[in-house]
Amino acid sequence: MYKGRNFAGSQGAICFRGAATNAKVRYSVALTYRFAVGETVLFTERRDGVSWKAEYTIVAQIEPDDLGQRYQIVSTNRAHTRTAYEHELSAQD
């Protein structure tokens, strides 16, 4: 605890400092991947307000980040590899 300035700028406000007040709380959750390596999926591409789906194959499950699970995918029609989030993929019918 220390004396500092409050939001109005006056002296003498008491502020609490410590890991619990400013730290981003992270917790571990067992995440499961929706798609398996080797599975063919549809990747939704969006550009300039237009969207379309292209067929890709999952080649790797990448460690998730703050936005969710990620996959390395390769196009079935051309030599193109990219990273995609799970919400950009859908099961092939």
Backbone as CSV, one residue per row, in Angstrom:
resi,resn,N_x,N_y,N_z,CA_x,CA_y,CA_z,C_x,C_y,C_z
1,MET,0.844,-1.161,0.000,0.000,0.000,0.000,0.894,1.229,0.000
2,TYR,0.538,2.231,-0.773,1.303,3.461,-0.781,0.373,4.631,-1.022
3,LYS,0.850,5.815,-0.696,0.059,7.020,-0.951,0.404,7.517,-2.338
4,GLY,-0.596,7.818,-3.097,-0.374,8.304,-4.447,-1.462,9.285,-4.833
5,ARG,-1.659,9.448,-6.105,-2.689,10.365,-6.593,-3.953,9.581,-6.930
6,ASN,-5.090,10.183,-6.668,-6.326,9.546,-7.100,-6.627,9.998,-8.527
7,PHE,-7.754,9.622,-9.058,-8.044,9.928,-10.448,-8.190,11.425,-10.706
8,ALA,-8.609,12.199,-9.689,-8.738,13.649,-9.858,-7.387,14.339,-9.758
9,GLY,-6.359,13.651,-9.306,-5.026,14.211,-9.242,-4.641,14.763,-7.885
10,SER,-5.509,14.688,-6.891,-5.171,15.228,-5.576,-4.292,14.248,-4.809
11,GLN,-3.493,14.765,-3.906,-2.587,13.944,-3.111,-3.347,13.181,-2.032
12,GLY,-2.770,12.093,-1.577,-3.268,11.416,-0.399,-4.171,10.233,-0.642
13,ALA,-4.474,9.904,-1.857,-5.306,8.728,-2.108,-4.522,7.474,-1.767
14,ILE,-5.173,6.499,-1.234,-4.506,5.246,-0.884,-4.739,4.253,-2.013
15,CYS,-3.661,3.722,-2.533,-3.745,2.763,-3.630,-3.160,1.437,-3.173
16,PHE,-3.741,0.375,-3.591,-3.224,-0.955,-3.281,-2.499,-1.466,-4.510
17,ARG,-1.293,-1.931,-4.301,-0.524,-2.501,-5.396,-0.200,-3.932,-5.062
18,GLY,-0.206,-4.760,-6.046,0.163,-6.147,-5.823,-0.287,-7.008,-6.976
19,ALA,0.094,-8.239,-6.903,-0.198,-9.170,-7.992,-1.691,-9.350,-8.195
20,ALA,-2.457,-9.300,-7.136,-3.883,-9.573,-7.250,-4.646,-8.434,-7.900
21,THR,-4.150,-7.215,-7.830,-4.907,-6.092,-8.373,-4.631,-5.833,-9.841
22,ASN,-3.404,-5.989,-10.292,-3.057,-5.636,-11.658,-2.765,-6.823,-12.563
23,ALA,-2.550,-7.972,-12.009,-2.148,-9.134,-12.807,-3.333,-9.709,-13.557
24,LYS,-3.080,-10.158,-14.743,-4.092,-10.866,-15.511,-4.179,-12.282,-14.964
25,VAL,-5.338,-12.646,-14.505,-5.508,-13.972,-13.904,-5.651,-14.994,-15.020
26,ARG,-4.782,-15.988,-15.000,-4.828,-17.055,-16.002,-5.078,-18.371,-15.295
27,TYR,-5.823,-19.209,-15.903,-6.075,-20.514,-15.328,-5.983,-21.560,-16.418
28,SER,-5.709,-22.743,-16.004,-5.524,-23.831,-16.948,-6.820,-24.603,-17.124
29,VAL,-7.208,-24.776,-18.366,-8.397,-25.540,-18.693,-7.980,-26.581,-19.723
30,ALA,-8.422,-27.781,-19.536,-8.107,-28.830,-20.500,-8.906,-28.574,-21.773
31,LEU,-8.224,-28.172,-22.831,-8.881,-27.875,-24.100,-8.780,-29.075,-25.022
32,THR,-9.856,-29.358,-25.693,-9.837,-30.437,-26.666,-9.995,-29.844,-28.058
33,TYR,-9.347,-30.468,-29.005,-9.439,-30.021,-30.386,-10.629,-30.688,-31.056
34,ARG,-11.315,-29.935,-31.862,-12.511,-30.438,-32.550,-12.146,-31.292,-33.768
35,PHE,-11.020,-30.994,-34.401,-10.606,-31.699,-35.614,-9.296,-32.452,-35.373
36,ALA,-9.174,-33.611,-36.007,-7.991,-34.465,-35.852,-7.018,-34.236,-37.007
37,VAL,-5.759,-34.544,-36.760,-4.743,-34.475,-37.807,-5.120,-35.476,-38.903
38,GLY,-5.051,-35.026,-40.153,-5.416,-35.869,-41.289,-6.851,-35.674,-41.754
39,GLU,-7.666,-35.000,-40.964,-9.069,-34.781,-41.312,-9.186,-33.656,-42.350
40,THR,-10.096,-33.835,-43.313,-10.357,-32.811,-44.321,-11.467,-31.901,-43.809
41,VAL,-11.230,-30.588,-43.884,-12.178,-29.593,-43.373,-12.387,-28.503,-44.419
42,LEU,-13.376,-27.672,-44.177,-13.600,-26.504,-45.016,-13.140,-25.267,-44.250
43,PHE,-12.292,-24.476,-44.890,-11.794,-23.238,-44.304,-12.546,-22.083,-44.930
44,THR,-13.141,-21.230,-44.105,-13.882,-20.080,-44.610,-12.930,-18.900,-44.736
45,GLU,-12.716,-18.465,-45.970,-11.874,-17.306,-46.240,-12.769,-16.094,-46.434
46,ARG,-12.353,-14.973,-45.865,-13.114,-13.734,-45.998,-12.166,-12.624,-46.456
47,ARG,-12.544,-11.957,-47.523,-11.761,-10.834,-48.022,-12.684,-9.814,-48.671
48,ASP,-12.529,-8.574,-48.303,-13.289,-7.475,-48.906,-14.795,-7.718,-48.895
49,GLY,-15.308,-8.250,-47.797,-16.743,-8.466,-47.666,-17.272,-9.698,-48.376
50,VAL,-16.398,-10.450,-49.009,-16.802,-11.663,-49.724,-16.216,-12.859,-48.977
51,SER,-17.002,-13.915,-48.845,-16.481,-15.121,-48.190,-16.723,-16.345,-49.064
52,TRP,-15.832,-17.309,-48.949,-15.965,-18.574,-49.652,-15.275,-19.648,-48.843
53,LYS,-15.594,-20.888,-49.150,-15.007,-22.017,-48.432,-14.097,-22.804,-49.362
54,ALA,-12.970,-23.231,-48.804,-12.014,-24.032,-49.557,-11.663,-25.266,-48.732
55,GLU,-11.355,-26.346,-49.437,-11.043,-27.618,-48.782,-9.574,-27.670,-48.356
56,TYR,-9.348,-28.003,-47.087,-7.997,-28.113,-46.524,-7.904,-29.396,-45.705
57,THR,-6.673,-29.845,-45.450,-6.420,-30.994,-44.591,-5.631,-30.526,-43.379
58,ILE,-6.036,-30.998,-42.194,-5.334,-30.658,-40.956,-4.002,-31.406,-40.935
59,VAL,-2.891,-30.675,-40.768,-1.582,-31.325,-40.688,-0.979,-31.239,-39.296
60,ALA,-1.461,-30.302,-38.460,-0.945,-30.184,-37.097,-1.931,-29.407,-36.229
61,GLN,-1.941,-29.762,-34.951,-2.693,-29.002,-33.956,-1.677,-28.128,-33.230
62,ILE,-1.860,-26.815,-33.299,-0.917,-25.863,-32.730,-1.409,-25.432,-31.351
63,GLU,-0.477,-25.133,-30.474,-0.829,-24.693,-29.124,-1.760,-23.481,-29.201
64,PRO,-2.862,-23.493,-28.449,-3.822,-22.390,-28.528,-3.258,-21.089,-27.968
65,ASP,-3.830,-19.981,-28.431,-3.487,-18.673,-27.868,-4.756,-18.068,-27.280
66,ASP,-4.763,-16.773,-27.040,-5.911,-16.124,-26.403,-7.184,-16.185,-27.252
67,LEU,-7.055,-16.397,-28.552,-8.224,-16.434,-29.433,-8.784,-17.836,-29.648
68,GLY,-8.077,-18.858,-29.217,-8.596,-20.215,-29.322,-7.618,-21.213,-29.917
69,GLN,-8.154,-22.400,-30.194,-7.331,-23.466,-30.765,-6.955,-23.130,-32.206
70,ARG,-5.721,-23.521,-32.557,-5.216,-23.250,-33.902,-4.767,-24.551,-34.560
71,TYR,-4.809,-24.542,-35.863,-4.396,-25.687,-36.667,-3.499,-25.219,-37.794
72,GLN,-2.576,-26.086,-38.191,-1.842,-25.861,-39.428,-2.574,-26.676,-40.477
73,ILE,-2.957,-26.019,-41.567,-3.742,-26.691,-42.605,-3.053,-26.527,-43.953
74,VAL,-3.283,-27.486,-44.833,-2.713,-27.445,-46.178,-3.863,-27.623,-47.174
75,SER,-3.818,-26.844,-48.242,-4.862,-26.893,-49.258,-4.830,-28.224,-50.000
76,THR,-5.995,-28.733,-50.315,-6.059,-29.976,-51.094,-5.948,-29.700,-52.587
77,ASN,-6.111,-28.425,-53.007,-6.113,-28.087,-54.434,-4.837,-27.408,-54.917
78,ARG,-4.070,-26.832,-53.999,-2.852,-26.119,-54.392,-1.817,-26.241,-53.288
79,ALA,-0.578,-25.947,-53.599,0.494,-26.047,-52.609,0.468,-24.803,-51.717
80,HIS,-0.390,-24.846,-50.702,-0.567,-23.690,-49.829,-0.797,-24.170,-48.402
81,THR,0.050,-23.713,-47.473,-0.080,-24.057,-46.058,-0.357,-22.786,-45.277
82,ARG,-1.227,-22.876,-44.292,-1.547,-21.709,-43.468,-1.959,-22.138,-42.078
83,THR,-2.116,-21.176,-41.192,-2.606,-21.417,-39.837,-4.032,-20.889,-39.762
84,ALA,-4.909,-21.659,-39.122,-6.310,-21.247,-39.004,-6.811,-21.508,-37.594
85,TYR,-7.716,-20.669,-37.139,-8.375,-20.880,-35.853,-9.545,-21.829,-36.039
86,GLU,-9.921,-22.489,-34.957,-10.988,-23.473,-35.025,-12.311,-22.867,-35.514
87,HIS,-12.590,-21.622,-35.139,-13.848,-21.008,-35.565,-13.891,-20.710,-37.066
88,GLU,-12.742,-20.778,-37.755,-12.706,-20.575,-39.194,-12.899,-21.869,-39.974
89,LEU,-12.949,-22.994,-39.263,-13.061,-24.310,-39.905,-14.426,-24.926,-39.650
90,SER,-14.857,-25.734,-40.599,-16.093,-26.487,-40.409,-15.893,-27.891,-40.976
91,ALA,-16.696,-28.803,-40.467,-16.601,-30.197,-40.921,-17.098,-30.285,-42.352
92,GLN,-16.447,-31.148,-43.101,-16.864,-31.359,-44.489,-18.075,-32.286,-44.501
93,ASP,-19.087,-31.908,-45.268,-20.307,-32.740,-45.333,-20.140,-33.957,-46.184
